[in-house]
Amino acid sequence: MNKTEKSEMISQIKQLLEESDAVYLTDYSAINVFDINNIRTAFRNEGVKYKVFKNTLFKRALQETGKFNELENHLVGMTGMAFVKENVSAPARVIKKYYDANKKLTLKGCCIENQFFDESQLNTLASLPTKAEIIAGIMGSLNAPASGIVGTLNAVIRDLVSVIDEIAKKKAA
C-alpha cells in the first residue's frame, strides 16, 4: 500500500469516526469467511458498519480526529471495527449473540460517546434498551397520568349513576 492509498484509507476511517456515536472493537481471529459474512450481515441489519482496517492506520485516524482515543491501546491482533450512529447497543447484542453461539467473536472494547467500556461489560451493553424502546417507555409514562385521570373521572360518574339508581329503586319501592 503506497502513501496515497494510506492517506485515502485514513480519510475514510476519519469520516466513519466523525459520523459515529460509538465504535466497537472485536477480535475475529478464530472466525472463518462464511461466519464473518454472517456477522457483517447481522451488523448491517442493525444499521452498523463493520469494517477491518490495519491497526496502524486506524490508530492514526484516531489521533487525527481526537475521538475515541481510549481505543488505541486495544488495537492488537486481528481487529474488526463496528461503527454505529444511533442504536449504540446494537453491536453489543450482535457480538454477544455470536459469542454465546460460537465462543469466537469477542469484544476488545468500545467507546460510546467518549466513554470506554471493556469486554467485561458486554452483557450490560447488550441489555441496554434501544432508542425506540426508551422513547416508547417515556411516552407510556407520559400517557399514564392522563389515563389515570380519565379512569378516575369515569369512576366518579359510575359511582354517581349507581347512587342515583339506588335512590330511584328506593323511591319506586
Residue frames as a rotation matrix with the C-alpha (Angstrom) as fourth column:
MET 1
0.588 0.809 0.000 0.00
0.809 -0.588 0.000 0.00
0.000 0.000 -1.000 0.00
ASN 2
-0.366 -0.759 0.539 1.55
0.738 -0.590 -0.329 3.28
0.567 0.277 0.776 -1.09
LYS 3
-0.893 -0.108 -0.437 1.37
0.392 -0.665 -0.636 6.63
-0.221 -0.739 0.636 0.69
THR 4
-0.754 0.655 -0.056 -1.62
-0.583 -0.627 0.516 7.88
0.303 0.421 0.855 -1.34
GLU 5
-0.120 0.708 -0.696 -3.64
0.043 0.704 0.709 4.74
0.992 0.056 -0.115 -0.63
LYS 6
-0.489 -0.128 -0.863 -2.81
0.827 0.248 -0.505 5.03
0.279 -0.960 -0.015 3.07
SER 7
-0.972 0.119 -0.202 -3.92
-0.033 -0.922 -0.387 8.66
-0.232 -0.369 0.900 3.24
GLU 8
-0.464 0.857 -0.227 -7.19
-0.582 -0.101 0.807 7.79
0.668 0.506 0.545 1.43
MET 9
-0.127 0.368 -0.921 -7.79
0.478 0.836 0.268 4.94
0.869 -0.406 -0.282 3.89
ILE 10
-0.760 -0.196 -0.619 -7.12
0.647 -0.321 -0.692 7.23
-0.063 -0.926 0.371 6.85
SER 11
-0.876 0.482 -0.011 -9.59
-0.474 -0.857 0.203 9.77
0.088 0.183 0.979 5.40
GLN 12
-0.184 0.823 -0.538 -12.22
-0.231 0.495 0.837 7.04
0.955 0.278 0.099 5.08
ILE 13
-0.278 0.026 -0.960 -11.65
0.807 0.549 -0.219 5.95
0.521 -0.836 -0.174 8.68
LYS 14
-0.958 -0.111 -0.266 -11.78
0.243 -0.808 -0.537 9.55
-0.155 -0.579 0.801 9.91
GLN 15
-0.607 0.794 -0.021 -15.12
-0.600 -0.441 0.667 10.05
0.521 0.418 0.744 8.15
LEU 16
-0.002 0.589 -0.808 -16.53
0.251 0.783 0.569 6.90
0.968 -0.202 -0.149 9.77
LEU 17
-0.542 -0.280 -0.792 -15.28
0.820 0.031 -0.572 8.06
0.185 -0.960 0.212 13.18
GLU 18
-0.989 0.151 0.004 -16.78
-0.149 -0.977 -0.150 11.54
-0.019 -0.149 0.989 12.77
GLU 19
-0.358 0.910 -0.208 -20.17
-0.602 -0.055 0.797 10.10
0.714 0.410 0.567 11.77
SER 20
-0.108 0.266 -0.958 -20.27
0.367 0.906 0.210 7.58
0.924 -0.329 -0.196 14.65
ASP 21
0.467 0.313 0.827 -21.64
-0.681 -0.469 0.562 7.88
0.564 -0.826 -0.006 18.17
ALA 22
0.551 -0.300 0.779 -19.95
-0.539 0.584 0.606 4.62
-0.637 -0.754 0.160 19.17
VAL 23
0.213 -0.552 -0.806 -17.14
-0.788 0.391 -0.476 2.37
0.578 0.737 -0.352 17.96
TYR 24
0.780 0.048 0.624 -16.73
-0.434 0.760 0.484 -1.28
-0.451 -0.648 0.613 18.98
LEU 25
-0.145 -0.857 -0.495 -13.52
-0.964 0.234 -0.124 -3.27
0.222 0.460 -0.860 18.54
THR 26
0.820 0.445 0.359 -13.77
-0.506 0.858 0.092 -7.03
-0.267 -0.257 0.929 18.10
ASP 27
-0.441 -0.883 0.160 -11.31
-0.717 0.454 0.528 -9.89
-0.539 0.118 -0.834 17.90
TYR 28
0.645 0.724 -0.243 -12.26
-0.702 0.437 -0.563 -12.03
-0.302 0.534 0.790 14.92
SER 29
-0.260 -0.944 -0.203 -9.13
-0.951 0.214 0.226 -14.21
-0.169 0.252 -0.953 14.79
ALA 30
-0.793 -0.076 0.605 -10.87
-0.137 0.989 -0.056 -17.62
-0.594 -0.127 -0.795 15.04
ILE 31
0.204 0.978 -0.042 -13.65
-0.143 -0.012 -0.990 -16.90
-0.968 0.208 0.138 12.55
ASN 32
-0.511 -0.337 0.791 -13.89
0.659 0.437 0.612 -18.31
-0.552 0.834 -0.002 9.00
VAL 33
-0.999 0.035 -0.034 -15.04
-0.049 -0.736 0.676 -16.34
-0.001 0.677 0.736 5.95
PHE 34
-0.402 0.910 -0.102 -18.57
0.447 0.293 0.845 -17.79
0.799 0.294 -0.524 5.96
ASP 35
0.114 0.433 -0.894 -19.12
0.993 -0.029 0.113 -16.76
0.023 -0.901 -0.433 9.58
ILE 36
-0.665 -0.400 -0.631 -17.61
0.450 -0.889 0.089 -13.29
-0.596 -0.224 0.771 9.13
ASN 37
-0.882 0.424 0.203 -20.04
0.015 -0.407 0.913 -12.70
0.470 0.809 0.353 6.26
ASN 38
0.005 0.906 -0.422 -22.94
0.724 0.288 0.627 -13.73
0.690 -0.309 -0.655 8.54
ILE 39
-0.132 -0.139 -0.982 -21.65
0.897 -0.439 -0.058 -11.35
-0.423 -0.888 0.182 11.21
ARG 40
-0.957 -0.246 -0.155 -21.40
0.151 -0.876 0.458 -8.50
-0.248 0.415 0.876 8.72
THR 41
-0.532 0.837 0.126 -24.97
0.237 0.004 0.972 -9.20
0.813 0.547 -0.201 7.60
ALA 42
0.154 0.571 -0.806 -26.18
0.951 0.134 0.277 -9.17
0.267 -0.810 -0.522 11.22
PHE 43
-0.492 -0.397 -0.775 -24.41
0.607 -0.794 0.022 -5.84
-0.624 -0.460 0.632 11.80
ARG 44
-0.980 0.121 0.158 -25.81
0.058 -0.585 0.809 -4.40
0.190 0.802 0.566 8.56
ASN 45
-0.214 0.966 -0.145 -29.35
0.595 0.246 0.765 -5.43
0.775 0.078 -0.627 9.58
GLU 46
0.284 0.253 -0.925 -28.88
0.941 -0.259 0.218 -3.40
-0.185 -0.932 -0.311 12.78
GLY 47
0.936 0.085 0.340 -27.60
0.208 -0.916 -0.343 -0.33
0.283 0.392 -0.876 10.90
VAL 48
0.621 -0.783 -0.018 -23.98
-0.190 -0.174 0.966 -0.91
-0.760 -0.597 -0.257 11.92
LYS 49
0.749 -0.494 -0.441 -20.96
-0.500 0.015 -0.866 -0.62
0.435 0.869 -0.236 9.60
TYR 50
0.735 -0.535 0.417 -18.45
-0.041 0.578 0.815 -3.40
-0.677 -0.616 0.403 10.31
LYS 51
0.817 -0.531 -0.225 -15.03
-0.378 -0.200 -0.904 -2.88
0.435 0.824 -0.364 8.75
VAL 52
0.674 -0.735 -0.076 -11.50
0.598 0.482 0.640 -4.19
-0.434 -0.477 0.764 9.04
PHE 53
0.846 -0.499 0.187 -8.60
-0.281 -0.716 -0.639 -1.75
0.453 0.488 -0.746 8.74
LYS 54
-0.002 -0.918 -0.398 -4.92
0.515 0.340 -0.787 -2.01
0.857 -0.207 0.472 9.53
ASN 55
0.504 0.199 -0.841 -4.42
0.864 -0.114 0.491 -1.21
0.002 -0.973 -0.230 13.20
THR 56
-0.492 -0.779 -0.389 -1.74
0.753 -0.605 0.261 1.39
-0.438 -0.164 0.884 12.47
LEU 57
-0.763 0.276 0.584 -3.99
0.303 -0.646 0.701 3.28
0.571 0.712 0.409 10.05
PHE 58
0.324 0.931 -0.168 -6.90
0.562 -0.047 0.826 3.15
0.761 -0.362 -0.538 12.47
LYS 59
0.211 -0.342 -0.915 -4.68
0.934 -0.205 0.292 4.40
-0.288 -0.917 0.276 15.30
ARG 60
-0.826 -0.557 0.081 -3.50
0.548 -0.763 0.343 7.30
-0.129 0.327 0.936 13.14
ALA 61
-0.375 0.780 0.501 -7.10
0.275 -0.422 0.864 8.24
0.885 0.461 -0.056 12.27
LEU 62
0.489 0.513 -0.706 -8.00
0.806 0.044 0.590 8.15
0.333 -0.857 -0.392 15.97
GLN 63
-0.236 -0.687 -0.687 -5.15
0.845 -0.494 0.205 10.53
-0.481 -0.532 0.697 16.74
GLU 64
-0.907 -0.131 0.399 -6.10
0.361 -0.729 0.581 12.89
0.215 0.671 0.709 13.93
THR 65
-0.088 0.957 0.277 -9.79
0.273 -0.245 0.930 13.06
0.958 0.157 -0.240 14.88
GLY 66
-0.796 -0.252 0.550 -9.29
-0.430 -0.404 -0.808 13.13
0.426 -0.879 0.214 18.65
LYS 67
0.256 0.935 0.244 -12.38
-0.938 0.179 0.298 10.94
0.235 -0.305 0.923 19.08
PHE 68
0.952 0.288 -0.106 -12.47
-0.254 0.933 0.253 7.58
0.172 -0.214 0.962 20.86
ASN 69
0.179 -0.983 0.031 -8.80
-0.796 -0.163 -0.583 7.85
0.579 0.079 -0.812 21.93
GLU 70
0.104 -0.101 0.989 -9.28
-0.871 0.472 0.140 5.15
-0.481 -0.876 -0.039 24.59
LEU 71
0.927 0.339 0.157 -9.44
-0.218 0.832 -0.510 2.52
-0.304 0.439 0.845 21.83
GLU 72
0.466 -0.808 -0.359 -5.78
-0.779 -0.183 -0.600 2.98
0.419 0.560 -0.715 20.84
ASN 73
-0.342 -0.676 0.653 -4.50
-0.917 0.393 -0.072 0.58
-0.208 -0.623 -0.754 23.50
HIS 74
0.105 0.507 0.856 -6.77
-0.280 0.841 -0.464 -2.21
-0.954 -0.191 0.230 22.24
LEU 75
0.767 0.116 -0.631 -5.55
-0.636 0.002 -0.772 -2.26
-0.088 0.993 0.075 18.64
VAL 76
-0.413 -0.859 0.302 -3.61
-0.801 0.501 0.328 -5.51
-0.433 -0.107 -0.895 18.86
GLY 77
-0.699 0.095 0.709 -4.03
0.208 0.975 0.075 -8.55
-0.684 0.200 -0.701 16.64
MET 78
-0.778 0.488 0.396 -6.92
0.485 0.065 0.872 -9.09
0.400 0.870 -0.287 14.25
THR 79
-0.673 0.490 -0.554 -9.34
0.276 -0.529 -0.802 -6.27
-0.686 -0.693 0.221 14.96
GLY 80
-0.405 0.662 0.630 -12.73
0.788 -0.097 0.608 -5.61
0.464 0.743 -0.482 13.41
MET 81
-0.961 0.054 -0.272 -14.35
0.094 -0.859 -0.503 -2.22
-0.261 -0.509 0.820 13.91
ALA 82
-0.211 0.955 0.206 -18.09
0.958 0.160 0.238 -1.66
0.194 0.248 -0.949 14.25
PHE 83
-0.996 -0.090 0.023 -19.25
0.088 -0.993 -0.074 1.92
0.029 -0.071 0.997 13.66
VAL 84
-0.245 0.966 -0.080 -22.72
0.952 0.256 0.169 2.90
0.184 -0.035 -0.982 14.83
LYS 85
-0.680 0.059 0.731 -24.65
0.096 -0.981 0.169 6.18
0.727 0.185 0.661 14.65
GLU 86
-0.133 0.758 0.639 -27.87
-0.719 -0.518 0.464 5.85
0.682 -0.398 0.613 16.64
ASN 87
0.850 0.523 -0.057 -28.56
-0.369 0.669 0.645 2.46
0.375 -0.527 0.762 18.16
VAL 88
0.090 -0.973 0.213 -25.36
-0.888 -0.175 -0.425 2.28
0.450 -0.151 -0.880 20.21
SER 89
-0.103 -0.121 0.987 -26.21
-0.755 0.656 0.002 -1.00
-0.648 -0.745 -0.158 21.92
ALA 90
0.811 0.503 -0.298 -26.93
-0.563 0.537 -0.628 -2.92
-0.156 0.678 0.719 18.68
PRO 91
0.161 -0.796 -0.584 -23.32
-0.623 0.377 -0.685 -4.06
0.765 0.474 -0.436 18.09
ALA 92
-0.603 -0.370 0.707 -23.13
-0.797 0.323 -0.510 -5.40
-0.039 -0.871 -0.489 21.64
ARG 93
0.302 0.799 0.521 -26.22
-0.654 0.571 -0.497 -7.55
-0.694 -0.190 0.694 21.04
VAL 94
0.802 -0.058 -0.594 -24.78
-0.507 0.459 -0.729 -8.92
0.315 0.887 0.339 17.77
ILE 95
-0.229 -0.970 -0.075 -21.40
-0.693 0.217 -0.687 -9.66
0.683 -0.105 -0.722 19.39
LYS 96
-0.457 0.104 0.883 -23.00
-0.805 0.374 -0.461 -11.29
-0.378 -0.922 -0.087 22.44
LYS 97
0.636 0.767 0.089 -25.33
-0.623 0.578 -0.527 -13.42
-0.456 0.280 0.845 20.30
TYR 98
0.624 -0.460 -0.632 -22.48
-0.448 0.452 -0.771 -14.66
0.640 0.764 0.076 18.14
TYR 99
-0.454 -0.834 0.314 -20.17
-0.739 0.156 -0.655 -15.22
0.497 -0.529 -0.687 21.11
ASP 100
-0.117 0.495 0.861 -22.84
-0.825 0.434 -0.362 -17.17
-0.553 -0.753 0.357 23.01
ALA 101
0.852 0.511 -0.110 -23.40
-0.468 0.652 -0.596 -19.40
-0.233 0.559 0.796 19.97
ASN 102
0.824 -0.529 -0.202 -19.78
0.119 0.511 -0.852 -19.97
0.553 0.678 0.484 18.90
LYS 103
0.785 -0.535 -0.314 -17.40
0.310 -0.100 0.945 -18.60
-0.537 -0.839 0.088 21.57
LYS 104
0.094 -0.779 0.620 -15.37
0.995 0.094 -0.032 -16.97
-0.033 0.620 0.784 18.78
LEU 105
-0.016 -0.065 0.998 -16.15
0.402 -0.914 -0.053 -13.27
0.915 0.400 0.041 18.22
THR 106
0.087 -0.005 -0.996 -15.08
0.994 -0.065 0.087 -11.31
-0.065 -0.998 -0.001 21.29
LEU 107
0.880 0.221 0.420 -15.31
0.231 -0.973 0.028 -7.68
0.414 0.072 -0.907 22.31
LYS 108
-0.192 -0.972 -0.132 -11.97
0.802 -0.078 -0.592 -5.96
0.565 -0.220 0.795 22.86
GLY 109
-0.556 0.079 -0.828 -13.58
0.572 -0.686 -0.449 -2.72
-0.604 -0.723 0.336 23.96
CYS 110
-0.028 0.557 0.830 -15.85
0.897 -0.353 0.267 0.06
0.441 0.752 -0.489 22.83
CYS 111
-0.904 -0.140 -0.405 -16.35
0.298 -0.884 -0.361 3.77
-0.308 -0.447 0.840 23.18
ILE 112
0.032 0.940 0.339 -19.83
0.952 -0.132 0.277 5.21
0.306 0.314 -0.899 23.36
GLU 113
0.729 0.224 0.646 -19.71
0.204 -0.973 0.108 9.00
0.653 0.053 -0.755 23.12
ASN 114
0.019 -0.918 0.397 -16.17
-0.412 -0.369 -0.833 9.06
0.911 -0.148 -0.385 24.57
GLN 115
0.265 0.013 0.964 -16.91
-0.929 0.270 0.252 6.70
-0.257 -0.963 0.084 27.46
PHE 116
-0.416 -0.563 -0.714 -14.89
-0.733 0.673 -0.103 3.49
0.538 0.480 -0.693 27.32
PHE 117
0.575 0.544 0.611 -16.31
-0.760 0.631 0.154 0.03
-0.302 -0.553 0.776 28.11
ASP 118
-0.559 -0.822 -0.115 -14.22
-0.818 0.523 0.239 -3.12
-0.136 0.227 -0.964 28.21
GLU 119
-0.551 0.281 -0.786 -15.08
-0.363 0.767 0.529 -6.71
0.752 0.576 -0.320 27.34
SER 120
-0.913 0.188 -0.363 -16.35
0.404 0.548 -0.733 -7.44
0.061 -0.815 -0.576 30.86
GLN 121
-0.583 0.711 -0.392 -19.26
-0.203 -0.595 -0.778 -5.05
-0.786 -0.374 0.491 30.30
LEU 122
-0.952 0.190 -0.239 -20.59
-0.205 0.181 0.962 -6.76
0.226 0.965 -0.134 27.16
ASN 123
-0.535 0.799 -0.275 -23.66
0.812 0.576 0.092 -8.22
0.232 -0.174 -0.957 28.91
THR 124
-0.226 0.422 -0.878 -24.56
0.526 -0.706 -0.475 -4.80
-0.820 -0.569 -0.062 30.32
LEU 125
-0.701 -0.107 -0.706 -24.17
-0.435 -0.720 0.541 -3.13
-0.566 0.685 0.458 26.94
ALA 126
-0.928 0.341 -0.151 -26.19
0.073 0.563 0.823 -5.84
0.366 0.752 -0.547 25.19
SER 127
-0.373 0.830 -0.414 -29.06
0.928 0.332 -0.170 -5.41
-0.004 -0.448 -0.894 27.65
LEU 128
-0.771 0.096 -0.630 -29.38
0.041 -0.979 -0.199 -1.66
-0.636 -0.180 0.751 27.09
PRO 129
0.244 0.921 0.305 -32.71
0.552 0.127 -0.825 -0.71
-0.798 0.369 -0.477 25.52
THR 130
-0.414 -0.306 0.858 -32.82
0.902 -0.264 0.341 0.70
0.122 0.915 0.385 22.02
LYS 131
-0.997 0.033 -0.073 -33.67
-0.028 -0.997 -0.076 4.33
-0.076 -0.074 0.994 21.38
ALA 132
-0.438 0.891 -0.117 -37.16
-0.336 -0.042 0.941 3.32
0.834 0.451 0.318 20.20
GLU 133
-0.010 0.404 -0.915 -37.74
0.698 0.657 0.283 1.32
0.716 -0.636 -0.289 23.41
ILE 134
-0.725 -0.305 -0.618 -36.67
0.665 -0.541 -0.514 4.29
-0.178 -0.784 0.595 25.55
ILE 135
-0.903 0.426 0.054 -38.98
-0.372 -0.838 0.399 6.64
0.215 0.340 0.915 23.65
ALA 136
-0.164 0.879 -0.447 -41.87
0.002 0.454 0.891 4.17
0.986 0.145 -0.077 24.00
GLY 137
-0.225 0.020 -0.974 -41.25
0.913 0.353 -0.204 3.94
0.340 -0.935 -0.098 27.75
ILE 138
-0.932 -0.139 -0.334 -41.22
0.253 -0.910 -0.329 7.71
-0.259 -0.391 0.883 28.11
MET 139
-0.679 0.734 -0.018 -44.40
-0.465 -0.411 0.784 8.06
0.568 0.541 0.620 26.06
GLY 140
-0.069 0.643 -0.763 -46.06
0.442 0.706 0.554 5.38
0.895 -0.299 -0.333 28.18
SER 141
-0.511 -0.189 -0.839 -45.05
0.858 -0.176 -0.482 7.25
-0.056 -0.966 0.253 31.34
LEU 142
-0.980 0.163 -0.116 -46.40
-0.172 -0.983 0.068 10.50
-0.103 0.087 0.991 29.97
ASN 143
-0.459 0.842 -0.283 -49.61
-0.320 0.140 0.937 8.77
0.829 0.521 0.205 28.93
ALA 144
-0.523 0.207 -0.827 -50.16
0.649 0.726 -0.228 7.11
0.553 -0.656 -0.514 32.33
PRO 145
-0.867 0.227 -0.445 -51.26
0.240 -0.593 -0.769 10.24
-0.438 -0.773 0.459 34.26
ALA 146
-0.668 0.645 -0.371 -53.78
-0.743 -0.545 0.389 11.16
0.049 0.536 0.843 31.56
SER 147
-0.323 0.567 -0.757 -55.30
-0.131 0.766 0.630 7.69
0.937 0.303 -0.173 31.51
GLY 148
-0.719 0.031 -0.694 -55.39
0.663 0.328 -0.673 7.73
0.206 -0.944 -0.257 35.33
ILE 149
-0.861 0.430 -0.273 -57.37
-0.284 -0.850 -0.443 10.99
-0.423 -0.304 0.854 35.30
VAL 150
-0.435 0.718 -0.543 -59.81
-0.734 0.066 0.675 9.58
0.521 0.693 0.498 32.75
GLY 151
-0.441 0.230 -0.868 -60.24
0.335 0.939 0.079 6.42
0.833 -0.255 -0.491 34.85
THR 152
-0.863 0.087 -0.497 -60.87
0.465 -0.245 -0.851 8.49
-0.195 -0.966 0.171 37.99
LEU 153
-0.725 0.626 -0.289 -63.45
-0.653 -0.758 -0.004 10.67
-0.221 0.186 0.957 36.25
ASN 154
-0.337 0.594 -0.730 -65.21
-0.448 0.581 0.679 7.60
0.828 0.556 0.070 34.86
ALA 155
-0.635 0.059 -0.770 -65.26
0.585 0.689 -0.429 6.05
0.505 -0.722 -0.472 38.33
VAL 156
-0.900 0.321 -0.295 -66.86
-0.001 -0.679 -0.734 9.17
-0.436 -0.661 0.611 39.83
ILE 157
-0.477 0.753 -0.453 -69.53
-0.866 -0.314 0.390 9.24
0.151 0.579 0.801 37.13
ARG 158
-0.387 0.292 -0.874 -70.12
-0.058 0.939 0.339 5.48
0.920 0.182 -0.346 37.53
ASP 159
-0.811 0.055 -0.583 -70.50
0.578 0.233 -0.782 5.88
0.093 -0.971 -0.220 41.32
LEU 160
-0.803 0.541 -0.251 -72.87
-0.435 -0.819 -0.374 8.82
-0.408 -0.190 0.893 40.85
VAL 161
-0.339 0.681 -0.649 -75.02
-0.729 0.246 0.638 6.78
0.594 0.690 0.413 38.44
SER 162
-0.540 0.096 -0.836 -75.06
0.367 0.921 -0.131 3.88
0.757 -0.377 -0.533 40.95
VAL 163
-0.905 0.204 -0.373 -76.20
0.289 -0.348 -0.892 6.22
-0.312 -0.915 0.256 43.78
ILE 164
-0.593 0.718 -0.365 -78.96
-0.785 -0.616 0.062 7.74
-0.180 0.323 0.929 41.61
ASP 165
-0.370 0.415 -0.831 -80.04
-0.386 0.745 0.544 4.25
0.845 0.522 -0.116 40.53
GLU 166
-0.730 0.048 -0.682 -80.26
0.566 0.601 -0.564 3.11
0.382 -0.798 -0.466 44.18
ILE 167
-0.854 0.439 -0.279 -82.29
-0.148 -0.720 -0.678 6.22
-0.499 -0.538 0.680 45.13
ALA 168
-0.438 0.701 -0.563 -84.68
-0.862 -0.147 0.486 5.58
0.257 0.698 0.668 42.22
LYS 169
-0.463 0.251 -0.850 -85.16
0.094 0.968 0.234 1.94
0.882 0.028 -0.471 43.34
LYS 170
-0.853 0.134 -0.505 -85.92
0.515 0.053 -0.856 3.03
-0.088 -0.989 -0.115 46.96
LYS 171
-0.712 0.617 -0.336 -88.47
-0.528 -0.785 -0.324 5.63
-0.463 -0.053 0.885 45.80
ALA 172
-0.386 0.564 -0.730 -90.12
-0.696 0.341 0.632 3.11
0.606 0.752 0.261 43.48
ALA 173
-0.579 0.129 -0.805 -90.45
0.380 0.916 -0.126 0.60
0.721 -0.379 -0.580 46.32
